[in-house]
C-alpha cells in the first residue's frame, strides 16, 4: 500500500540534501523533503497523514499511520532550544487525527528573526530512500495539504 504524505504547511520545497542541518541533510532520520515556509504571519501546520500522534513537541511531531508508518514534521531547525516559545499546540499526544487537521500554529518569520532556520523537514521514519518518491520537485511551491511525497 502506498501512503500519500501531504504538505503540512505552505512554502517552497527544499531537497533534504539542501537542509542546513547535517542530520536531516544526510537523511539520518529518514528520507523525505523539506519546506521553506511562507513568512506572512502566523502559519497553521496541518497533519500530513491520518493516524495517531505518538510524539508531540511544540517544534515537532510524529504521526503513526494505521499501516505502521511514522511521519515526522520538524518546524524549523534548532527550534527545540526555544522550549515551546512561539508555538501554539492544537492537539495532544495519543490524539487520532485526520489529514489536514490543524496541529500547531507558529510564525516562521519570528523563528528566522531569532537567528534560526524556519525550514521544515518532513521525514518518513525508518523508510528507505527507494520507497519515498517526491510528488513535487525542489523549488516548487506547495500549499498546505497538497501532495508532497508518496511512500511505498
C-alpha positions in Angstrom: 0.0 0.0 0.0 1.3 3.5 -0.9 0.9 6.3 1.6 0.5 9.8 0.3 2.0 12.4 2.6 0.6 15.9 2.2 2.4 19.2 2.8 1.9 20.2 6.4 2.2 23.9 5.5 2.6 26.2 2.5 6.0 27.2 1.1 8.8 26.2 -1.2 10.0 22.6 -1.5 13.6 22.0 -0.5 15.6 18.9 -1.2 16.6 17.1 2.0 20.2 17.3 1.0 19.9 21.1 1.0 18.5 21.4 4.5 21.1 23.4 6.6 21.3 20.6 9.3 23.7 17.6 8.9 21.3 15.1 10.5 18.4 16.0 8.2 20.6 16.7 5.1 22.2 13.2 5.5 18.8 11.6 5.8 20.0 10.1 9.1 16.5 10.4 10.5 14.9 9.0 7.3 14.1 10.1 3.7 11.9 12.9 2.8 11.8 16.5 1.8 11.6 19.9 3.5 9.5 23.0 3.1 10.8 26.6 3.4 7.6 28.1 4.8 5.9 31.4 3.8 6.7 34.2 6.1 3.4 36.1 6.0 2.5 35.9 9.7 1.3 33.0 11.8 1.1 29.7 10.0 -1.2 26.8 10.8 0.6 23.4 10.4 -1.7 20.5 9.5 -1.5 16.8 9.7 0.2 15.4 6.6 -1.3 11.9 7.2 -4.1 10.4 9.2 -3.2 8.5 12.3 -2.2 8.8 15.9 0.1 11.4 17.3 2.8 9.4 19.0 5.1 12.3 19.8 4.2 15.9 20.1 6.6 18.8 21.0 5.8 22.4 20.2 8.5 22.3 17.4 8.0 18.8 16.1 5.5 15.9 15.9 5.3 12.3 14.7 2.1 10.7 13.4 1.9 6.9 13.1 -0.5 5.8 10.4 -2.7 2.7 10.8 -0.3 1.0 8.4 2.5 1.5 10.9 4.4 4.2 9.0 5.7 7.2 11.1 5.9 10.7 9.6 8.0 13.3 11.4 7.4 17.0 10.8 10.1 19.3 12.4 9.2 23.0 12.5 12.4 24.9 11.9 15.9 23.9 12.8 17.3 24.2 16.4 13.8 25.2 17.5 13.9 22.8 20.4 16.1 25.5 22.1 13.0 27.7 22.2 11.3 25.4 24.7 7.9 25.9 23.1 8.0 29.7 22.9 6.3 30.9 19.8 4.3 27.7 19.1 0.7 27.0 19.9 -0.5 23.4 20.1 -3.9 22.4 18.9 -3.6 18.7 19.6 -2.1 16.3 22.2 -0.1 13.1 22.1 -2.3 10.0 21.5 -4.9 12.1 19.6 -6.2 10.4 16.5 -6.1 13.0 13.7 -7.4 13.3 10.2 -5.4 14.5 7.2 -5.4 18.3 7.1 -6.3 18.7 10.8 -4.7 21.8 12.4 -2.0 20.7 14.9 0.4 23.7 15.6 0.4 27.4 14.9 3.7 29.3 14.7 5.4 32.2 12.9 8.3 31.3 10.7 9.4 34.9 10.4 9.8 35.2 14.1 11.9 32.0 14.1 14.1 33.4 11.4 14.4 36.8 13.2 15.7 34.9 16.2 18.5 33.5 14.1 17.2 30.1 13.4 16.2 28.5 10.1 12.4 28.1 9.6 12.9 25.2 7.1 10.6 22.2 8.0 11.8 18.7 7.2 9.0 16.1 6.5 10.5 12.7 7.1 9.4 9.1 6.5 10.8 7.5 9.7 12.5 4.2 9.1 11.7 4.4 5.4 14.1 3.5 2.7 15.2 6.2 0.2 13.9 3.9 -2.6 10.4 3.7 -1.1 9.9 7.5 -0.9 9.1 9.5 -4.1 8.6 13.2 -4.3 5.3 14.4 -5.7 6.7 17.8 -6.4 10.3 18.8 -7.3 12.5 21.0 -5.1 11.9 24.7 -5.9 8.2 24.2 -6.5 5.6 26.0 -4.3 3.2 23.9 -2.3 0.1 24.8 -0.4 -0.8 23.1 2.9 -2.5 19.8 2.1 -1.0 19.5 -1.4 0.5 16.1 -2.2 4.2 16.2 -1.1 5.5 12.7 -1.4 4.5 9.1 -1.6 5.8 6.2 0.5 5.5 2.7 -0.8 
